[in-house]
Amino acid sequence: MNNITHNPPLLSLRTRAQFLGVAKGKKQVQRGLIVQAIPNDSGNMRFGMTATKKIGNAVIRNRVRRRFRVLAKALLPLYGQSGFDYVLVGRIHSAKRKWQDLHNDLGAALKLIHKGESGNNKVENNESEK
């Protein structure tokens, strides 16, 4: 047998309470999206995504969610950490932003969020905005 290591499955956030819980954690704003993250008790990596009517009609919101789903499956195993919940929030630029730019936005946001785990934390915290 080969000793192939694979990442644990990427689970989804399902309930409003889970999304509200993540909103209390750290957040990183990029031009194409906003990433929110908070440690969870399950030890699994979970993610959710939101696209509100502010970014466009149903076709545009669905396009943003499809793009986010592919991005999350590609980048969260690389830059995310087990035991964290993540929410990707769509912005007005999410639908028309070039794929590589969105890819870079998510990668940069995840790196910045976890950069604070071991030292200086320059990531915004929702508590400081209120």
C-alpha positions as CSV (number, residue, x, y, z in Angstrom):
1,M,0.0,0.0,0.0
2,N,1.1,3.5,-0.7
3,N,1.4,5.9,2.1
4,I,-0.7,8.6,0.5
5,T,-1.7,11.4,2.9
6,H,-4.9,13.2,2.1
7,N,-6.6,16.1,3.8
8,P,-9.7,15.4,5.8
9,P,-13.0,16.1,4.0
10,L,-14.1,19.7,3.8
11,L,-17.3,20.0,5.7
12,S,-20.0,22.6,5.2
13,L,-21.5,25.1,7.6
14,R,-25.2,24.6,7.5
15,T,-27.1,26.6,10.1
16,R,-27.4,30.4,10.6
17,A,-26.0,30.0,14.1
18,Q,-22.8,28.5,12.7
19,F,-22.4,31.4,10.3
20,L,-23.1,33.9,13.0
21,G,-20.5,32.2,15.2
22,V,-17.8,32.6,12.5
23,A,-18.7,36.3,12.1
24,K,-17.5,36.8,15.7
25,G,-14.0,35.6,14.7
26,K,-11.2,37.1,12.6
27,K,-11.8,38.6,9.2
28,Q,-9.6,39.6,6.3
29,V,-11.0,41.8,3.5
30,Q,-9.7,41.5,0.0
31,R,-10.9,43.2,-3.2
32,G,-12.7,40.0,-4.4
33,L,-14.0,38.5,-1.2
34,I,-14.0,38.7,2.6
35,V,-12.8,35.7,4.6
36,Q,-14.0,35.1,8.2
37,A,-12.5,32.5,10.4
38,I,-12.8,31.1,13.9
39,P,-11.5,28.0,15.7
40,N,-14.1,25.3,16.2
41,D,-14.3,22.4,18.7
42,S,-14.8,19.6,16.2
43,G,-11.2,19.6,14.9
44,N,-12.5,19.5,11.3
45,M,-12.2,22.2,8.7
46,R,-15.6,23.6,7.8
47,F,-16.6,26.3,5.4
48,G,-19.6,28.2,4.2
49,M,-20.2,31.0,1.7
50,T,-22.6,33.9,1.4
51,A,-23.6,36.1,-1.5
52,T,-26.2,38.7,-0.7
53,K,-28.4,40.7,-3.1
54,K,-26.0,43.6,-2.8
55,I,-23.7,41.8,-5.3
56,G,-26.4,41.2,-8.0
57,N,-29.3,39.1,-9.1
58,A,-29.7,35.3,-8.6
59,V,-27.6,34.4,-11.6
60,I,-24.7,36.5,-10.4
61,R,-25.0,35.2,-6.8
62,N,-25.0,31.6,-8.0
63,R,-22.0,32.3,-10.1
64,V,-20.1,33.7,-7.1
65,R,-21.1,30.7,-5.0
66,R,-19.9,28.3,-7.7
67,R,-16.5,30.1,-8.0
68,F,-16.1,30.2,-4.2
69,R,-16.9,26.5,-3.9
70,V,-14.1,25.6,-6.3
71,L,-11.7,28.0,-4.7
72,A,-12.4,26.6,-1.2
73,K,-11.9,23.1,-2.3
74,A,-8.6,24.0,-3.9
75,L,-7.1,26.4,-1.4
76,L,-8.5,25.6,2.1
77,P,-6.6,22.3,2.3
78,L,-3.4,24.2,1.4
79,Y,-3.7,27.4,3.5
80,G,-6.5,26.6,6.0
81,Q,-6.0,24.8,9.3
82,S,-7.9,21.9,10.7
83,G,-10.1,22.9,13.6
84,F,-11.3,26.2,11.9
85,D,-14.5,27.3,10.4
86,Y,-14.3,29.6,7.4
87,V,-16.9,31.8,5.7
88,L,-16.3,33.3,2.2
89,V,-18.4,36.4,1.7
90,G,-19.0,37.7,-1.8
91,R,-18.4,41.3,-2.7
92,I,-19.5,43.3,-5.7
93,H,-16.2,42.5,-7.5
94,S,-16.4,38.7,-6.9
95,A,-18.4,37.9,-10.0
96,K,-16.3,39.7,-12.6
97,R,-12.9,39.4,-10.9
98,K,-10.4,37.3,-12.9
99,W,-10.0,33.8,-11.6
100,Q,-6.3,34.2,-10.8
101,D,-7.0,37.4,-8.9
102,L,-9.7,35.6,-6.8
103,H,-7.3,32.7,-6.3
104,N,-4.7,35.2,-5.0
105,D,-7.2,37.0,-2.9
106,L,-8.2,33.9,-1.0
107,G,-4.7,32.6,-0.6
108,A,-3.5,36.0,0.7
109,A,-6.5,36.3,3.1
110,L,-5.9,32.8,4.6
111,K,-2.2,33.4,5.0
112,L,-2.9,36.7,6.8
113,I,-5.5,35.2,9.1
114,H,-3.2,32.4,10.2
115,K,-0.1,34.6,10.4
116,G,-1.5,36.0,13.6
117,E,-1.7,32.5,15.2
118,S,2.0,32.6,16.0
119,G,2.9,36.2,16.5
120,N,1.8,39.7,15.4
121,N,-1.9,39.8,14.5
122,K,-2.7,42.5,12.0
123,V,-5.9,40.9,10.9
124,E,-9.1,42.8,11.6
125,N,-11.3,41.6,14.4
126,N,-15.0,42.3,14.2
127,E,-15.1,43.4,17.8
128,S,-12.9,46.4,17.0
129,E,-15.3,47.7,14.3
130,K,-18.2,48.1,16.6
